[in-house]
Amino acid sequence: MTGRRRWSTEEILDTAAELLRTSDAESFSVRKLAAALGTDSSSLYRHFRNKTELLRAVADRILLAAMDGYRPEGDWKQRVTALALRLREAFGDQPQLAAVWGRYASGGTGSRLVMEELLQALRASGLPDDEIPVRYHRIVILLAALIASEAGISTITPQEYEQGMEQFRVAVLGADPERFPALAYFARDIRPLGADRRNAFEEILAAQLADIEAQIP
């Protein structure tokens, strides 16, 4: 009698990443993953204790991919910016996993590589050591929020996008000037959330780095 196939950790993570391309973390389950692999959930719990641990491992693979071939170049701001753009691009290819990273974080090698480079760059800035952890935390929160937000928009269908644009036009251009005077005044210049996100991403990050630079003795 032939025994049930044993799946490697990498094969499990490959299949999980593929499932997460078309579903979010809420609808993803170990049972669905086991079904896709043709096995039962108990066999997967030999590799991962629970769903959260599995999701963290999948997110960490994105971080590993982002850091593959990375070499720090330029001053500290250029290094932070380059790192941020690599993360943005990596999760842009798998947008569903951006929300996973933002929610569950990661404690694997990929996460450590990102943390190390960001901390090294901040140290190179000349900031006092006691200020670096706080600044590091703020940058990571900012990047996770921006990347997850952008990735979420990229997953909507063309029909959903058009519906959203119509609702935006109604909400903004149709605003009652007596009740919403500021909105009515700026209505024709207000842009929808999904517009020009790349420039917005870089400008918001640059503003954060400028604030750090202003604190350097």
N, C-alpha and C positions, 0 to 999 in steps of 0.2 A: 504494500500500500504506500503510495507516494505521500510524503509529508507536506504540510502547508509551507509555501515559500516564505523564507525569512527576508524581509525588506530591510535594506540598510537605512541608516539615519538620513543620508543624502537623498536617497530615493523617496523617502517619506517627505522630506522638505521640498523636493522638486514637485511632487504631486500637490502638496499643500499650497505652494506658491501658485500653481496653475489653477487650482480651485479659487484662490483668492483674487485671481484676475477678473473673475466674473461674479464675485459675491463679496459681501463685506464681512467684517469680523463677527458681527452679530449673528448672521445666518450660517456662518461657517461652524462646523462641529467635527469632533473626532469621529463620530459615527459616519458622517458623510465622507470624510477622508478615508476611513477604513473601507467603505463600500467602493470608493474609486480604486482602491488598491486590491480589492477582492479578498479582504481579510476581515478580521473582527477587531473591535476597539481594544480588547485586552492585549492584543499583540503590539499595539502602538504604545500602550502605557509602559512597556518595557524600555522605550526610548525617551518618552516624555511623561512627566507625572500628571499633567493636565493640559487643557486647551491653552491656557495663558502661557505656559512654558513653551509650548509648540509655536504659538504666534510670535513670541519673542525671538525664537530661533529663526523663524522665517524672516522677520524684519532684520535680524542681524546679518543675514546673507546679503541683503541689499546694501547695508553699510560696508560689508567686505568688498562687494563689487565696486562700490563708489571709491574705495580707497585703493583698489588694485592699480598699481602703476603710479600712484600719486607721489610726487616729489615736491617738498616745500620750496617755493621760489618767491623772491621779492621781500618786501617788508611785512610787518605783522598784519597790517590791514589787507594787503594783497593775499596773504596766506589764508586769512579767515574768509575772505570773499571767494577765493578759489575753492576752498573746502565747501562753503555753502552752495555754490553753483554745482559742484559735483554731486552733492546730496540731492539737490533739486532735480537734476537730470536723472539720477538713478531711480528716484521714486516716481519721476514723470513717466518712466517706462512701465512701472507697475503701480498705478495710482491707488489701487485698493490697499496696498501695503503701507502707504503713507499714513493713513489713519491708524493702522496697527502700530506703527512706530510711535506716533504721537500719543497714543493711548497707553500702550504697554511698555514702551521703551525697550531696552535690550541690555543684557549684561555680558554678551559674548565678545569674541575677538574683534569683530567689526566695530562694536560700540567703543571698546577700549582704544582702538586706533583713532577713531574720531575724537574722543576725549583727549587723548595724548597730544594730537596735533593742535587742537584748539587751545589747550592749556599752554603748550610750548609757544604758540603764536602770541598769546596774551602776555606771557612772561617776557617775550622779546620786545613787547611794547614799552616796557619800563614801568608798568604799573607795580605798586607795592604788592608783595606776595599776599598780604592779608585781604586785598581787594579782588584778587583774581578769581577765587571761587564764586563770588557773587556775580561778577561780570560774566563768567563762564555760564552760569545758570541762566542768566537773562538771555544770552545769545542763543542757547539751546532751545529755550522756550519759544523765542521768536522764530527760529528756523522751523521748529516742529509745527508751529501754528501756521506759518506762511505756506509751507510745503503741503501740509494736510489740506488746507483750504483750497489751494490751487489744484491739487490732485482731485479733490471732491468735485470741483467744477468740470474737470476734464472727463469725468465718467458719465455725465448726463448725455442723453440722446439728443439729436438735432431737434426733435419734436419738443422735448422738455426745455431745450434752450429757447426755442421760439415762444413757448408758453411763458417762460420766465421773463423774456424781453417784453412781451405784451403786458404782463403784470407790472413790470418796472415802468413802462411808459404811462400806464394808467395811474400808478401810484405817484409818479413824479410830475408828469405834465398835467395831470388832472387834479393836483392838490388844491384845495380850497385856500386862497390867499389870506382869508381872514383867520382861519384856524391854523394854517401852516405858512406864515408869511415868509420865513427864511427859505423854506423848501420851494415855494412858488417863485421867489426872487432868483434863486440859483438853479432852477429846474433845467434850463437848457444847457447848463454846463456840468451838471451832475452826470457821472458815467456809471454804468452798471458794474457790479462787483467783478465780473469776469474780464473787463476791458484792460488791456495793456498791463497784464499782470507781471510780465518779466521786468519792465522798468520799475513798477511799483515795488517788486521784491528787492531789487538792487538799491533803490532809493531808501527804503525803510532800513535795510541792513547798513547802508552807508551812514545814515543818521545815527544809528546805534553805535557804530564804530567812531564817529566823530565825537559823540558824547563821552566815550571812553578816552579818546585822545585828549579831550579837554581836562580830564582828571589826572593825566600823567604829570608828575612833578617836573 
